[in-house]
Amino acid sequence: MTIILTYDLHKDHEQVKDGLIKLGWKKNIKGTNFGGLTPSFSLLPNTTLVKENTTVDQSLEDLLSVTTKSNIISAFSSEINNWKSYNPINNRELLKGFPALMAKKKIS
């Protein structure tokens, strides 16, 4: 399954995010634009990450492996399989040099 994880912390935001990225979590998601014809590469919000081939339970275990329970204000995790996004950053610039990222609904 592809899982999306979003969380709010008291402190250590960058260290927690870096720790999750080392565990295979990604801060970008690939898909297509609203019309479904143009490849789109979207950055997720700052404390939201995505990972393929994991579970909701594992996502929370991953979060707890890089921070303490007392540091977590809230966390939400869910399977993601049908989504749309809006990201005003120029997708052409994001995709430059990453032709493999052009596939529909793949995680980067």
PLY file of the C-alpha trace (Angstrom):
ply
format ascii 1.0
element vertex 108
property float x
property float y
property float z
element edge 107
property int vertex1
property int vertex2
end_header
0.00 0.00 0.00
0.98 3.61 -0.45
0.59 5.48 2.82
0.42 9.19 3.58
1.56 10.34 7.02
1.01 13.79 8.46
2.03 14.89 11.93
2.39 17.90 14.22
5.23 18.11 16.73
6.26 20.27 19.66
9.90 20.48 18.48
12.65 18.90 16.36
10.66 19.08 13.11
13.66 18.87 10.77
15.35 16.04 12.69
12.15 13.98 12.70
11.55 14.59 8.99
15.17 13.68 8.17
14.83 10.50 10.25
11.67 9.47 8.40
13.29 10.18 5.03
16.14 7.84 6.03
13.44 5.19 6.59
12.22 5.60 3.00
9.54 8.28 3.41
9.32 10.84 0.60
8.35 14.52 0.59
7.23 14.48 -3.08
4.44 12.73 -4.92
4.05 12.20 -8.65
0.84 12.09 -10.60
-0.92 14.10 -13.28
-2.45 17.56 -13.34
-6.17 18.24 -12.82
-6.89 17.43 -16.47
-5.08 14.13 -16.15
-2.86 14.73 -19.19
0.24 16.50 -17.92
2.72 14.85 -15.55
2.76 16.63 -12.22
5.31 16.48 -9.44
4.02 17.89 -6.17
5.78 18.75 -2.95
3.79 17.67 0.08
3.18 20.05 3.00
6.11 20.37 5.40
5.10 17.68 7.93
3.47 15.29 5.46
5.31 12.37 3.86
4.40 9.40 1.68
5.78 5.88 1.34
5.06 2.88 -0.87
4.92 -0.72 0.33
4.14 0.02 3.95
1.10 -0.02 6.23
-0.74 2.46 8.42
0.54 0.66 11.52
4.13 0.71 10.26
3.90 4.43 9.49
3.14 5.25 13.12
5.86 2.87 14.28
8.29 4.70 11.98
7.26 8.04 13.47
7.71 6.74 17.01
11.13 5.36 16.08
12.44 8.87 15.31
10.77 10.86 18.11
9.11 10.41 21.48
5.39 10.11 22.18
5.56 13.29 24.25
6.85 15.24 21.22
3.87 14.28 19.04
0.90 16.64 19.18
-1.03 14.62 16.60
-0.41 12.16 13.78
-2.62 10.86 10.99
-1.91 8.06 8.56
-4.01 6.62 5.73
-3.80 4.64 2.51
-3.65 6.94 -0.51
-4.76 5.76 -3.93
-6.84 8.53 -5.51
-5.66 12.09 -5.13
-5.37 15.52 -6.67
-2.98 18.25 -5.66
-2.31 21.91 -6.13
1.24 23.13 -5.94
2.02 26.54 -7.43
5.71 25.69 -7.89
6.58 25.31 -11.55
6.40 21.55 -12.23
8.64 21.93 -15.26
11.45 23.13 -13.00
10.84 20.34 -10.49
10.91 17.68 -13.22
14.05 18.99 -14.92
16.62 16.23 -14.77
14.14 13.64 -13.44
12.55 11.93 -16.48
11.78 8.84 -14.39
9.42 10.98 -12.30
7.02 11.42 -15.18
5.01 8.24 -14.49
1.40 8.61 -13.39
0.74 8.15 -9.66
4.19 6.98 -8.70
5.99 8.02 -5.55
9.36 9.74 -5.85
0 1
1 2
2 3
3 4
4 5
5 6
6 7
7 8
8 9
9 10
10 11
11 12
12 13
13 14
14 15
15 16
16 17
17 18
18 19
19 20
20 21
21 22
22 23
23 24
24 25
25 26
26 27
27 28
28 29
29 30
30 31
31 32
32 33
33 34
34 35
35 36
36 37
37 38
38 39
39 40
40 41
41 42
42 43
43 44
44 45
45 46
46 47
47 48
48 49
49 50
50 51
51 52
52 53
53 54
54 55
55 56
56 57
57 58
58 59
59 60
60 61
61 62
62 63
63 64
64 65
65 66
66 67
67 68
68 69
69 70
70 71
71 72
72 73
73 74
74 75
75 76
76 77
77 78
78 79
79 80
80 81
81 82
82 83
83 84
84 85
85 86
86 87
87 88
88 89
89 90
90 91
91 92
92 93
93 94
94 95
95 96
96 97
97 98
98 99
99 100
100 101
101 102
102 103
103 104
104 105
105 106
106 107
